[in-house]
Amino acid sequence: MILGLKIKNILFILIGSAIMSFGLVNFNMQNKLAEGGFTGITLLFYFLFKWDPSYTNLILNIPLFFIGWKLLGRNAFLYTITGTVGVSISLWIFQRYTIEMPLEHDLTLAALFAGAFTGIGLGIIFRFGGTTGGVDIIARLVQKYAGWNMGKTMFLFDACVIAISWFTYLNYKQAMYTLVAVFVGARVIDIIQEGAYSARGAMIISDQNEQIAAKIMAEMDRGVTALKAYGSYTKNEREVLYCVVAKNEIIRLKNLITSVDPHAFVSISVVHDVHGEGFTLDENKMPIGD
């Protein structure tokens, strides 16, 4: 631990910064594809004035660091500095040791690579508690003082940056492929964020609750919670079972329920994050993977 920070988090934030920067240099910059957020502004300055993104990224974020200290809290702030500085250093390195990948005649592939590398890099950074500064801090400010949700602010900022890029250095083809890259990046970030711990939650209503619960616990080794419920139509009190399983177990769960009660009502929902035994903790309450 360093000042309360985890070495593992710092390491992965730096790895994510390197992955993101590799994509920006070798796919966005080589093929004149824009990007949203402060990263998009650094690319805008690069294509218009040839300003080095590794320097402009730091210069743009320095004023926000002073604001972010109070907004983010100490640990999140230090992780944000790690991510921002990591991106700038990685950009500086990869610009001087580039890998020639001529994809200007296949912008579909360039956009997919750009989105994938940006998404993987940012996803890792976010997952381990960091950010790359910029819009994230601005969005928190707007949320605090104007009441806008962060997603809305970030979307509007990204849209403005891409629109300005379109009117200054992008042609219509590059603008469209930029949107493809941004969309792919957003989806990859979601996947990385959910990671191995994304799951499915099942609400089960049946006259055979005890048998279903016993079978789930015995055959799937998953816990089941019985919730007290009240039927608005029947006016009767009854129990509703709730169970969380991994994504790849949902078919098995459905088959198990049907084998006990073919008429059971089952509602499946996406659980974006789950912590606890069977997911992030083993049977001895120890973190899985540690």
C-alpha positions in Angstrom: 0.0 0.0 0.0 1.2 3.5 -0.8 -0.6 6.4 1.0 -3.6 4.1 1.2 -3.5 3.2 -2.5 -3.3 -0.3 -3.8 -0.2 -1.3 -5.9 -2.5 -3.6 -8.0 -4.8 -0.7 -8.9 -1.9 1.6 -9.8 -0.4 -1.1 -12.0 -3.6 -1.9 -13.9 -4.4 1.8 -14.4 -1.0 2.2 -16.0 -1.5 -0.9 -18.1 -4.9 0.5 -19.2 -3.3 3.9 -20.0 -0.7 2.2 -22.2 -3.4 0.1 -24.1 -5.5 3.2 -24.7 -2.6 5.3 -25.8 -1.3 2.6 -28.2 -4.7 2.6 -30.0 -4.8 6.4 -30.1 -1.4 6.7 -31.7 -1.5 3.7 -34.1 -5.2 3.8 -35.2 -6.7 7.2 -34.5 -3.8 9.4 -35.3 -2.5 7.3 -38.2 -5.9 7.2 -39.9 -7.2 10.7 -38.9 -10.0 9.4 -36.7 -11.3 11.7 -34.0 -12.4 10.9 -30.4 -14.7 12.3 -27.8 -13.8 14.0 -24.5 -10.5 15.7 -23.7 -8.7 13.0 -25.8 -10.6 14.3 -28.8 -9.5 17.8 -28.0 -5.8 16.7 -27.9 -6.3 15.0 -31.3 -8.0 18.2 -32.7 -5.0 20.3 -31.6 -2.7 17.7 -33.1 -4.3 17.6 -36.6 -4.8 21.4 -36.7 -1.6 22.7 -35.1 0.6 19.6 -34.8 0.7 20.0 -31.0 1.9 16.9 -29.2 -1.0 15.1 -27.5 1.2 13.9 -24.7 1.7 17.5 -23.6 -1.7 19.0 -24.4 -3.4 16.2 -22.4 -1.5 17.2 -19.3 -1.9 21.0 -19.9 -5.7 20.6 -20.3 -6.1 18.5 -17.2 -3.9 20.5 -14.8 -6.6 23.1 -14.0 -9.1 20.3 -13.4 -6.8 18.6 -10.9 -7.3 21.5 -8.5 -11.0 21.1 -8.8 -11.0 17.3 -8.7 -9.1 17.2 -5.4 -12.3 18.2 -3.5 -14.8 16.5 -5.8 -13.2 13.0 -6.1 -11.7 12.4 -2.6 -8.0 11.7 -2.0 -7.7 8.1 -3.3 -9.9 8.6 -6.4 -8.0 11.9 -7.1 -4.6 10.2 -6.9 -5.8 7.3 -9.1 -7.0 10.0 -11.6 -3.6 11.6 -11.7 -2.1 8.2 -12.2 -4.4 7.6 -15.2 -3.8 11.0 -16.7 -0.1 11.0 -16.4 0.1 7.4 -17.5 -1.8 8.3 -20.7 0.5 11.3 -21.4 3.7 9.2 -20.9 2.4 6.4 -23.0 1.4 8.8 -25.8 4.9 10.3 -25.7 6.5 6.8 -26.0 4.3 5.4 -28.7 4.6 8.5 -30.9 8.3 7.9 -30.9 8.1 4.2 -31.4 5.2 3.8 -33.7 4.1 0.6 -35.5 3.2 1.2 -39.1 -0.2 -0.2 -39.8 -1.5 1.3 -43.1 -5.3 1.0 -42.8 -6.3 4.2 -44.5 -7.9 2.1 -47.3 -9.8 0.0 -44.7 -11.3 2.5 -42.2 -13.7 -0.1 -40.9 -10.8 -2.1 -39.5 -9.1 1.0 -38.3 -12.3 2.1 -36.5 -12.8 -1.3 -34.9 -9.2 -1.4 -33.7 -9.4 2.2 -32.4 -12.6 1.5 -30.5 -11.4 -1.8 -29.1 -8.1 -0.4 -27.8 -9.7 2.7 -26.3 -12.5 0.6 -24.8 -10.2 -2.0 -23.3 -7.8 0.7 -21.9 -10.5 2.9 -20.4 -12.4 -0.1 -19.1 -9.4 -1.3 -17.2 -8.7 2.2 -15.8 -12.3 2.6 -14.7 -12.5 -0.8 -13.2 -9.5 -0.2 -10.9 -10.8 3.1 -9.6 -9.1 5.6 -12.0 -10.1 8.0 -14.7 -8.2 10.0 -17.3 -9.5 13.3 -15.8 -11.1 15.7 -18.3 -14.8 15.3 -18.9 -15.3 13.0 -15.9 -14.4 15.9 -13.5 -16.5 18.4 -15.6 -19.5 16.0 -15.5 -19.2 15.8 -11.7 -19.1 19.6 -11.4 -22.2 20.0 -13.6 -24.0 17.3 -11.7 -23.2 19.0 -8.4 -24.2 22.6 -9.4 -26.7 22.1 -12.3 -28.3 18.8 -11.4 -27.5 17.1 -14.8 -26.6 13.4 -14.7 -23.1 12.6 -15.7 -24.0 10.6 -18.7 -25.8 13.5 -20.3 -23.0 15.9 -19.8 -20.4 13.5 -21.1 -22.5 12.7 -24.2 -23.0 16.4 -25.0 -19.3 17.1 -24.5 -18.3 14.2 -26.7 -20.8 15.2 -29.4 -19.5 18.8 -29.4 -15.8 17.7 -29.8 -16.6 15.3 -32.6 -18.8 17.9 -34.4 -15.9 20.5 -34.2 -13.5 17.8 -35.5 -15.9 17.2 -38.4 -16.0 20.8 -39.3 -12.3 21.4 -39.1 -10.3 18.3 -40.3 -12.5 15.3 -40.8 -14.2 14.4 -44.0 -17.7 12.8 -43.9 -16.2 9.3 -44.2 -13.7 9.8 -41.3 -16.5 11.4 -39.2 -18.7 8.3 -39.7 -16.0 5.9 -38.8 -15.1 8.0 -35.8 -18.7 7.4 -34.6 -18.2 3.6 -35.2 -15.0 3.7 -33.1 -16.7 5.7 -30.3 -19.7 3.2 -30.2 -17.4 0.2 -30.2 -15.3 1.8 -27.4 -18.4 2.4 -25.3 -19.6 -1.2 -25.6 -16.1 -2.6 -24.8 -15.9 -0.4 -21.7 -19.3 -1.8 -20.5 -18.0 -5.4 -21.1 -14.8 -4.7 -19.2 -16.7 -3.0 -16.4 -19.1 -5.9 -16.0 -16.3 -8.4 -16.3 -16.5 -11.9 -14.8 -18.8 -10.7 -12.1 -21.8 -9.8 -14.3 -24.7 -12.1 -13.5 -28.4 -12.7 -13.7 -31.0 -12.3 -11.0 -34.1 -14.5 -11.0 -37.4 -13.8 -9.2 -39.4 -17.0 -8.9 -43.1 -17.3 -7.9 -44.3 -20.9 -7.5 -46.4 -23.1 -5.3 -43.4 -25.3 -5.0 -40.9 -22.8 -3.5 -39.4 -25.1 -0.9 -38.6 -27.8 -3.4 -37.2 -25.3 -5.9 -35.0 -23.6 -3.3 -33.7 -26.9 -2.0 -32.9 -28.1 -5.5 -31.1 -24.9 -6.5 -29.0 -25.0 -3.3 -28.2 -28.7 -3.7 -27.6 -29.0 -7.4 -26.3 -25.5 -8.3 -24.6 -24.6 -5.0 -26.3 -21.1 -5.1 -28.0 -19.3 -2.3 -31.7 -18.6 -2.4 -33.5 -15.8 -0.5 -37.3 -16.1 0.3 -38.9 -12.6 0.2 -42.3 -11.9 1.7 -44.7 -10.6 -0.9 -48.4 -9.7 -1.3 -50.5 -10.4 -4.4 -52.5 -7.3 -5.4 -55.0 -9.5 -7.4 -55.4 -12.5 -5.0 -54.9 -10.4 -1.8 -52.9 -13.3 -0.5 -49.4 -13.3 1.1 -46.8 -15.6 -0.3 -43.1 -16.0 -0.7 -41.0 -15.0 -3.7 -37.7 -16.6 -4.3 -34.7 -14.5 -5.4 -31.5 -16.1 -6.7 -28.4 -14.7 -8.4 -26.5 -17.0 -10.8 -23.7 -16.6 -13.4 -24.7 -15.8 -16.9 -23.8 -19.2 -18.2 -25.9 -20.9 -15.5 -29.3 -19.3 -16.4 -30.4 -22.1 -18.8 -29.6 -24.6 -16.2 -31.6 -22.6 -13.6 -34.6 -22.4 -15.9 -34.5 -26.1 -16.6 -34.2 -26.9 -12.9 -37.3 -24.7 -12.0 -39.3 -26.2 -14.8 -38.5 -29.7 -13.7 -40.1 -28.9 -10.3 -42.9 -26.6 -11.4 -43.6 -26.2 -15.2 -46.1 -23.4 -14.3 -43.7 -21.3 -12.2 -43.4 -17.6 -13.0 -39.8 -16.6 -13.5 -38.5 -13.1 -14.1 -34.8 -12.7 -15.2 -32.9 -9.5 -14.8 -29.4 -8.4 -15.6 -27.2 -7.9 -12.5 -24.4 -5.5 -13.6 -22.2 -6.0 -10.5 -22.3 -8.6 -7.8 -20.1 -9.2 -4.8 -20.0 -12.0 -2.3 -19.6 -15.7 -1.9 -19.6 -17.6 -5.2 -18.7 -14.5 -7.2 -16.0 -12.4 -5.6 -15.5 -14.5 -2.4 -14.8 -18.2 -2.1 -16.5 -20.5 0.5 -14.0 -19.3 3.1 -15.0 -15.7 2.6 -11.6 -15.0 0.9 -11.4 -12.9 -2.3 -11.3 -15.1 -5.4 -8.0 -14.7 -7.3 -6.0 -13.2 -4.3 
